[in-house]
Amino acid sequence: MNRSILIFLEPTEKLTITLKQGNIISYSGDQADTHEYLNQKLNVETFGKMRDYLNTINKKNIGELKNTSEIFLSSILKKVKLSAVLVSPEDKSSTKKLKNHIKYNWLYTLLTTVNSRKDKAFTQQALNYYYKKYIESDIAQYSCNSAYQYNVIEILAKNKELLQVEFPTYPIVEHTDSDAINQYMPQNCQRLYFQKEYDYLEHINDPGQDYYKKVLTEKFKEQ
């Protein structure tokens, strides 16, 4: 089995993960149910919801999109015993990471669907709503702990003219044809750009993977 397991625990908590016959994964210990949901079901639900988003977007009804998406988010939070998705200063470190993982997973599938439509006026309205409510407070110290955070900032950067906001700019670690987008990404987000390209080229056994591996090793200290 080749897959990663997400863990959101405090140092004092313990979780046992067991791989059983038939590649069935079981969880026991602290927050076992939460980790089973996050690792086994969350992606199925968020990606599966894209069809509902698309149906709503095709109606050009921003109010219905807000309701559909946020009721769905509330259902996710209920399953992991959270009352809100926005990070607060009182949150434990593991809770902050959990909230951001859920938020950006949800936002990625939602904004990808919004961004797939040709109606610029609706796209602008939707992007501005979700940006201001869920993302703007993260921008000054934006960080990519997962591909979802990279994918969300990529969508926003590509639609910068619709948002009419100024993003912080960062030094380009390694120049590519994507500099116009990567300039708005801190170093750990730029690393994910190269990781994404490398993973794809390695998957199709393309010799171009060697360049991306070299950059990851030499410029981002990947081993």
C-alpha angles and dihedrals in degrees: 000000000000112000140107125245120219116226126192108176140133116239091257094053126089131206127181117208118193128189108212133190112297092031091283113158120210128191129206134169130036114014092351094154092049093052093046090053094046095048101036108029115016097081092046090054099043095046091042090056092062091087091058090048091051093051090051094045091051087060089054088227109146092181092056091047091053092049095045095047098042096045086052091049090051090053090053092049091050090055092056094040097247125139096200139017099214114092118246128196090247094060120111116243092255091050092052091052091046093050093049092048092053094042096051094041088054094043093048095058091041098048093041088059093045090048092052093069125088096219102106095186093056092042090052092049093049097043092049092050096051093038095054095042102041112012113030094078089057098050100086091057100023116168134177110224091157141020089258092066090048092049093049095050089046091056091047094048091051089052097041093126091057093050094047092208133125116241122200112258125222136198112271108244094198122006118238139154086274096064091115088064101031093056087076093053127087117231097271090053091050088052089058089054090060093041090053092050092045094049092051095047092045090051092055092038093240115166088225086080089081092069093052092046090051092051092048091050099042105030102031098030093240114166 
